[in-house]
């Protein structure tokens, strides 16, 4: 090959190498962004964990809500429930009952 042909081949090879390096750099940036970016893999895992935690919290709150609804229903409809609550929370007694206080020393 003569010198002119070699000089034409060298820039073409150099251009291919630059394009390859540029594409590699872009691919690396995209890979890093996909892993740790705002919508990346790490953020996706964190969001899934948070979603599972929130779902468990919602489930526990629904159970507590149902328990409280049942307690409200009993307090509205059952006088013995009101009496039991007054005895437990306020320490009330019926007329004629005797209170025994036991000291444990």
Order of alpha helices (4+ residues) and beta strands (2+ residues): alpha-alpha-alpha
